Amino acid sequence: MSIERLSVNQITVKHWSFEETVRGLARHGIGWLGAWTGPVEEYGTRRAAALLRDHGVKVSSVCRAGFFTGRNPDGGGLDREANRRAVELTAAIGGDVLYLVSGGVRDDLDLPRSREAVAEGIAELVPYAASAGVRLAVEPLHPMMCAERSVTVTLGQSLDIVERFEPAHVGLAVDTYNVWWDPALHASLARAGDRIIGYQVCDWLVPQPHPTFGRGIPGEGAIDIPSITRAVGAAGYTGPIEVEIFNEGVWATDPDDVLATVVAGFGRHVLG
């Protein structure tokens, strides 16, 4: 089965440096990388762009910017300059999709107002991103992350925000781990249509080993990933499919073995 659409997110092979990751992807025949700002900045943006070109690896997305509510579990609140730097980095390494994490509920615990703050923050960032040729991808996270990380927890809530903006500038990111449970999943994917500009996959392990670091390699858990892939495709998305895994056990495994497992299962467990 072809893996031409397969992308691997940097976090999946967390203990590899940026250079090790790019070289590793090329070694396994994987042509796409989901980059994180930290490893790229550590390696150097210009060097990163050259390394990607030299190895024939393209950027499916960059993670991340956002936290428009001011609530960030990593500290710091809303950092407008960091968001602009993320836009610049995305463009500099040849990417055109920057993932946004909305931010957790505000200190006043007002969820509607928190969600409005997300829309306001995106509106402020759009002109800068558009001038750099970067599209902003609103990613709903699982409801258990609402307090700390994201007040947008369904595709529908995210689309309510995304649809305020021009499709050329703001779109939707779909992550199986975050949305598989949603009773309105398929209706929301159909509604999204060509607003979908990013697609990430991983599995939901049973039992969950950790509330944040509990993601599994596709095929290891409870999500019917191929059915979501088909629905995302029916909505019009034909871009790279990014495997993004937060899991201490996966991180402790030889990254080459992780990539080999991902490649071997991509056709059956992702494409179906």
C-alpha positions in Angstrom: 0.0 0.0 0.0 1.4 3.4 -1.0 2.5 5.7 1.8 2.8 8.8 -0.3 0.3 10.6 2.0 1.9 9.5 5.2 3.3 12.2 7.4 4.9 11.7 10.8 4.7 14.4 13.5 7.9 15.3 15.2 6.4 14.5 18.6 5.9 10.8 17.6 9.7 10.4 17.7 10.2 12.9 20.5 13.7 11.9 21.4 15.1 12.4 18.0 16.5 15.8 17.1 15.1 17.7 14.1 18.0 16.5 12.0 17.6 12.9 13.1 13.9 13.0 12.4 14.3 14.3 8.8 17.0 11.8 8.1 14.9 9.0 9.6 11.8 9.9 7.7 13.8 9.9 4.4 15.3 6.6 5.3 11.9 5.0 5.8 10.5 6.5 2.6 8.2 9.0 4.4 7.9 12.2 2.5 6.1 14.5 5.0 6.9 15.9 8.5 4.6 17.5 11.0 7.1 20.0 12.6 7.1 21.6 16.0 8.5 25.1 16.5 10.8 24.2 19.3 13.0 21.6 17.5 13.1 23.8 14.4 14.2 26.8 16.3 16.8 24.8 18.1 18.2 23.5 14.8 18.0 26.8 13.1 15.2 27.8 10.6 17.5 28.2 7.6 19.3 25.0 8.3 16.0 23.2 8.8 14.7 24.4 5.4 17.8 23.3 3.7 17.8 19.9 5.4 14.2 19.3 4.4 14.9 20.2 0.8 18.0 18.0 0.7 16.1 15.0 1.9 12.9 15.5 -0.1 10.7 15.9 3.0 7.9 18.4 2.9 6.1 20.0 5.8 2.5 18.9 6.4 1.9 21.3 9.3 3.6 23.2 12.1 2.6 23.0 15.7 1.7 25.4 17.2 0.3 28.8 18.0 -2.8 30.1 19.7 -3.8 30.1 23.4 -5.9 33.1 22.6 -7.8 32.9 25.9 -4.6 33.5 27.9 -4.8 30.1 29.5 -1.8 27.9 28.6 -0.8 24.9 30.8 2.9 25.5 29.8 2.7 29.0 31.2 3.0 32.4 29.7 -0.6 33.0 28.6 -1.3 34.7 25.3 2.0 35.5 23.5 1.3 37.5 20.4 4.9 37.7 19.4 5.3 34.0 19.7 2.3 33.5 17.5 3.9 35.8 14.8 7.2 33.9 15.1 5.4 30.7 14.5 3.9 32.1 11.3 7.3 33.2 10.1 8.8 29.8 10.9 6.1 28.0 9.1 6.7 30.0 5.9 10.5 29.8 6.2 10.5 26.0 6.2 8.1 25.6 3.3 4.9 25.0 5.3 1.6 26.6 4.8 -0.5 25.2 7.6 -0.1 26.4 11.2 -2.0 24.6 13.9 -3.8 26.6 16.6 -4.6 25.5 20.1 -7.4 27.7 21.4 -6.4 28.0 25.1 -8.3 26.9 28.2 -11.2 28.5 29.9 -10.5 32.0 31.2 -10.1 32.9 34.9 -13.7 34.1 35.0 -14.9 30.6 33.9 -17.0 32.1 31.2 -17.0 29.5 28.4 -18.9 31.5 25.8 -16.6 34.5 26.4 -13.6 32.3 26.2 -14.6 31.0 22.8 -15.2 34.5 21.6 -11.7 35.4 22.7 -10.4 32.7 20.4 -12.2 34.2 17.4 -10.9 37.6 18.3 -7.4 36.3 18.6 -7.5 34.6 15.2 -8.9 37.8 13.6 -5.9 39.6 14.9 -3.4 37.1 13.6 -5.0 36.5 10.2 -3.6 39.5 8.3 -0.1 38.6 9.4 -0.5 34.9 8.5 -2.1 35.7 5.1 0.7 38.0 4.2 3.1 35.1 4.8 1.1 32.6 2.8 0.2 30.6 5.9 -3.2 29.2 6.7 -4.4 28.9 10.3 -5.8 25.6 11.3 -8.2 25.6 14.3 -7.9 22.2 16.1 -10.6 21.1 18.5 -9.2 19.1 21.4 -10.8 16.4 23.5 -13.3 17.7 26.1 -11.0 16.6 29.0 -8.6 19.4 27.8 -11.2 22.2 27.9 -10.1 23.6 31.2 -6.4 23.9 30.4 -5.8 23.7 26.7 -8.8 24.3 24.5 -12.3 25.7 24.9 -13.1 24.4 21.4 -13.8 20.7 21.9 -16.0 19.7 19.0 -15.7 20.1 15.2 -19.0 22.1 15.3 -17.6 24.6 17.8 -14.5 25.0 15.8 -16.4 25.4 12.5 -18.5 28.2 14.1 -15.2 30.1 14.5 -13.6 29.0 11.2 -16.6 30.0 9.1 -16.2 33.6 10.2 -13.0 33.8 8.0 -12.1 33.4 4.4 -11.3 29.8 3.5 -8.0 30.8 2.0 -6.8 32.0 5.5 -8.5 29.9 8.2 -9.4 26.2 8.1 -10.1 23.2 10.3 -7.7 20.6 11.7 -9.1 17.1 12.4 -7.4 14.8 14.9 -9.0 11.3 15.4 -8.0 11.2 19.1 -9.9 14.4 19.8 -13.0 13.9 17.7 -13.8 10.2 17.3 -16.3 10.2 20.2 -18.5 13.1 18.8 -22.0 12.0 17.9 -22.0 14.8 15.2 -18.7 13.8 13.8 -19.7 12.8 10.3 -22.3 15.6 9.9 -19.6 18.1 11.0 -17.0 16.7 8.6 -19.6 17.0 5.8 -20.3 20.6 6.9 -16.6 21.4 6.9 -16.0 20.4 3.3 -12.9 22.1 1.9 -12.4 23.9 5.2 -10.4 20.8 6.3 -6.7 21.7 5.9 -5.1 19.2 8.3 -5.7 15.6 9.3 -3.9 13.8 12.2 -4.4 10.2 13.3 -3.6 8.1 16.3 -5.6 5.6 18.4 -7.4 5.7 21.7 -5.9 3.1 24.0 -8.0 1.1 26.4 -7.4 1.6 29.3 -6.1 5.1 28.8 -2.6 5.1 30.3 -2.4 8.9 30.8 -4.9 11.7 30.1 -2.4 13.5 27.8 0.2 10.9 26.9 -2.3 8.1 26.1 -2.3 8.0 22.3 -1.6 4.8 20.5 -0.3 3.8 17.1 -3.2 3.4 14.6 -4.6 -0.1 15.0 -3.8 -0.4 18.7 -7.0 1.0 20.1 -10.7 1.7 19.9 -11.0 4.2 17.0 -12.3 3.2 13.6 -9.7 5.4 11.9 -10.4 4.2 8.3 -14.0 5.3 8.5 -13.0 8.8 9.6 -10.3 8.8 6.9 -13.1 8.0 4.3 -15.3 10.8 5.7 -12.5 13.3 5.7 -11.8 12.3 2.1 -15.5 12.5 1.1 -15.4 16.1 2.5 -12.7 16.9 -0.1 -9.4 16.5 1.9 -6.7 14.8 -0.1 -3.6 16.1 1.7 -1.1 14.4 3.9 -2.2 12.2 6.8 -0.1 12.9 9.9 0.5 10.3 12.6 0.9 12.2 15.9 1.4 10.2 19.1 2.0 11.4 22.6 2.9 8.3 24.6 5.8 7.6 27.0 6.0 3.9 25.8 6.2 4.9 22.2 8.9 7.5 23.1 10.9 4.9 24.9 10.9 2.6 21.8 13.6 2.9 19.1 12.3 5.5 16.7 13.2 3.4 13.7 11.0 0.6 15.1 8.2 3.1 15.6 8.4 4.4 12.0 8.6 0.8 10.7 5.4 -0.1 12.6 3.6 3.1 11.4 4.6 2.4 7.8 3.6 -1.3 7.9 0.1 -0.5 9.3 -0.7 2.7 7.4 -2.6 1.0 4.6 -4.7 -1.2 6.8 -5.2 0.9 10.0 -5.4 4.4 8.5 -6.5 4.1 4.9 -8.6 0.9 5.3 
